[in-house]
């Protein structure tokens, strides 16, 4: 049986974990290494680390931070932000990332998706899509949500799958940080359009929101605010989901 995954996310800005609402109003949420270790102890299924200002500022991701995080966790690690070349991706894999996530660079240089997929495999190639409802429809944004692209989110999801992506992280800009729930309509549309796993992201405020994401076809649910703020623990989330028929990896009896 395929187990559904619970994935905390660390948005990092200048070496600190931050969180905002709708991609703005960022507040400090702690030291990334300490926060990563906390989620590893809570037995999260994976961890996503995104350097949210690297692409916008035109700099490389903080490799040292990634390396230090990888040293204190045992769960799979996905890293994104500031990846512009195959060499950037290689350095992250060498620093301890199991997967690399493209966003702005996937739009700017779509062939990079295929380059990474051929070198490290589809399973290591993730594309993060940040859609927002605009007059143009469900429009993909890049550079930490600052730049509209004119791309339709569903069409772009199909394209990144065709180019070699093995997973999509779908982060609703409209729902992000609101704790009002995932954008289930956009999620379901993308899930229906592709054959690769889709990770729901942006808007989780309760365990029930996670359940609804899985009911809409997500293979994993990513969240930040509810875990960072202690509103919900990984354990409580999994017990809630298990009790409602969602297959998740549970804790050992003595944990």
C-alpha positions in Angstrom: 0.0 0.0 0.0 1.3 3.4 -1.0 1.7 5.5 2.2 0.7 9.2 2.2 3.5 11.5 3.3 3.5 14.4 5.7 6.2 17.0 4.8 7.2 20.0 6.9 8.8 22.8 4.9 11.5 25.3 5.9 11.4 28.5 3.9 14.8 30.0 4.4 15.7 33.7 4.0 19.3 34.8 4.7 20.0 31.7 6.8 16.8 31.8 8.9 13.5 29.9 8.7 10.8 32.4 7.9 7.0 32.3 7.4 4.6 34.7 5.9 1.1 35.0 4.4 0.6 34.9 0.6 4.4 35.0 0.2 4.8 38.4 2.1 5.0 39.6 5.7 7.8 37.2 6.6 8.6 36.5 10.2 11.4 34.6 11.8 10.6 31.0 12.7 14.0 29.8 14.0 17.3 28.3 13.1 17.0 25.9 10.2 19.3 23.2 11.6 17.4 23.1 15.0 14.0 23.2 13.3 15.0 20.3 10.9 16.3 18.2 13.9 12.9 18.8 15.6 11.0 17.4 12.7 13.3 14.5 12.3 12.7 13.6 15.9 8.9 13.9 15.3 9.3 11.3 12.5 8.2 13.5 9.6 8.3 11.5 6.3 10.4 14.0 4.4 11.7 17.6 4.7 11.6 20.3 2.1 14.1 23.2 2.4 13.5 26.2 0.1 15.9 29.2 -0.1 13.1 31.6 -1.0 15.3 34.7 -1.8 18.1 33.0 -3.7 16.5 33.2 -7.2 15.2 36.7 -6.7 18.6 37.9 -5.5 20.5 36.1 -8.2 22.7 34.1 -5.8 23.4 30.5 -5.1 21.6 28.5 -2.4 23.3 28.3 1.0 25.1 25.0 0.6 26.6 25.1 4.1 23.1 25.3 5.6 22.0 22.4 3.5 25.0 20.3 4.6 24.4 21.1 8.3 20.7 20.1 8.0 21.6 16.8 6.2 24.0 16.0 9.0 21.2 16.0 11.7 18.3 14.3 9.9 17.7 10.8 8.6 14.6 11.5 6.5 14.7 12.3 2.8 15.6 15.9 2.1 14.4 18.0 -0.9 16.2 21.3 -1.5 15.2 24.2 -3.8 16.0 27.8 -4.5 18.8 29.3 -6.7 19.4 26.2 -8.8 20.3 27.5 -12.2 22.6 24.8 -13.6 23.3 21.1 -13.4 26.4 21.9 -11.4 24.2 23.7 -8.8 22.0 20.6 -8.6 25.1 18.3 -8.3 26.5 20.4 -5.4 23.2 20.0 -3.5 23.0 16.3 -4.0 26.6 16.0 -2.8 25.7 18.2 0.2 23.1 15.6 1.2 19.9 16.4 -0.7 18.0 13.4 -2.0 15.9 15.6 -4.4 16.4 19.0 -5.9 13.4 21.3 -6.6 13.3 23.8 -9.5 10.9 26.7 -9.8 12.1 29.9 -11.4 14.9 28.2 -13.3 12.4 25.6 -14.7 10.5 28.4 -16.3 13.6 30.3 -17.5 15.5 27.2 -18.6 13.1 24.3 -19.1 15.8 22.0 -20.5 17.4 22.0 -17.0 14.5 19.7 -15.9 15.6 17.0 -18.4 19.3 17.5 -17.6 18.8 16.8 -13.9 16.4 13.9 -14.6 18.9 12.2 -16.9 21.7 12.6 -14.4 20.0 11.8 -11.1 16.7 10.2 -12.2 13.1 11.3 -12.2 12.8 10.4 -8.5 15.3 13.2 -7.7 13.8 15.8 -9.9 11.1 18.0 -8.4 9.4 21.1 -9.9 7.7 23.5 -7.5 4.8 25.4 -9.1 3.4 28.5 -7.5 0.0 29.3 -9.0 -2.1 32.4 -8.3 -5.6 33.2 -9.5 -5.4 36.2 -11.9 -7.3 37.7 -14.8 -5.3 35.3 -16.9 -6.6 32.2 -15.1 -4.5 30.1 -12.7 -1.2 31.7 -13.5 2.3 30.4 -12.6 4.5 32.9 -10.7 8.3 32.7 -10.1 10.9 34.6 -8.0 9.2 33.8 -4.7 5.8 34.8 -6.2 7.0 38.2 -7.4 6.9 37.6 -11.1 3.9 36.4 -13.2 4.8 34.2 -16.1 1.6 34.0 -18.2 1.8 30.2 -17.9 -1.3 28.2 -17.0 -0.6 26.1 -14.0 -2.2 22.9 -15.4 -0.5 23.2 -18.8 2.8 23.9 -17.1 2.4 20.8 -14.9 1.9 18.7 -18.0 5.0 20.2 -19.5 7.3 19.6 -16.6 6.2 16.0 -16.4 7.0 15.6 -20.1 10.4 17.1 -19.6 11.3 14.6 -16.8 10.0 15.8 -13.5 9.2 13.0 -11.1 7.2 15.1 -8.7 5.4 18.4 -8.4 5.1 20.6 -5.3 2.0 22.7 -5.9 2.0 25.8 -3.7 -1.1 28.0 -3.9 -0.1 31.7 -3.5 -3.7 32.6 -2.6 -3.9 30.1 0.2 -0.2 30.2 1.4 0.1 30.9 5.2 -3.7 31.6 5.6 -4.4 28.3 7.5 -7.7 28.3 5.6 -7.0 25.1 3.7 -5.4 24.1 0.5 -6.7 25.3 -2.9 -8.4 21.9 -3.6 -9.8 22.9 -7.0 -6.4 23.7 -8.4 -4.9 20.7 -6.7 -7.5 18.3 -8.2 -7.0 19.9 -11.7 -3.2 19.3 -11.6 -3.6 15.8 -10.1 -6.0 14.8 -12.9 -3.6 16.3 -15.6 -0.4 14.4 -14.6 0.7 10.9 -13.7 3.4 11.8 -11.3 3.0 12.5 -7.5 1.6 15.9 -6.6 2.4 17.5 -3.2 -0.2 19.8 -1.8 1.3 23.0 -0.4 0.0 26.3 0.9 -2.8 26.9 3.3 -2.9 24.0 5.8 -4.4 25.0 9.1 -5.6 21.7 10.5 -5.3 17.9 10.2 -8.6 18.0 8.4 -7.1 20.2 5.7 -4.4 17.5 5.2 -7.1 14.8 4.9 -9.0 16.9 2.2 -5.8 17.2 0.2 -5.3 13.5 0.2 -9.0 13.0 -0.7 -8.3 15.4 -3.7 -5.5 13.2 -5.0 -2.4 14.5 -3.4 0.4 12.0 -2.7 1.8 14.2 0.1 0.8 17.2 2.2 3.3 19.9 2.9 2.8 22.4 5.7 4.8 25.0 7.6 2.9 27.4 9.8 0.8 24.8 11.7 4.0 22.8 12.5 6.3 25.8 13.2 3.7 27.4 15.5 3.0 24.2 17.4 -0.7 24.1 16.4 -0.4 20.6 15.2 2.3 17.9 15.7 3.4 15.3 13.1 2.2 12.6 15.4 -1.3 14.1 15.9 -1.6 14.7 12.2 -0.8 11.1 11.4 -3.1 9.7 14.1 -6.0 11.9 12.8 -5.4 10.7 9.2 -5.0 7.1 10.2 -8.3 7.2 12.1 -10.0 8.4 8.9 -8.7 5.7 6.6 -5.7 7.6 5.2 -2.6 5.2 4.9 0.3 6.9 6.7 3.5 5.7 8.4 2.7 5.6 12.1 4.9 5.7 15.2 6.3 2.7 16.9 4.5 1.8 20.1 7.4 2.8 22.3 8.0 6.2 20.6 
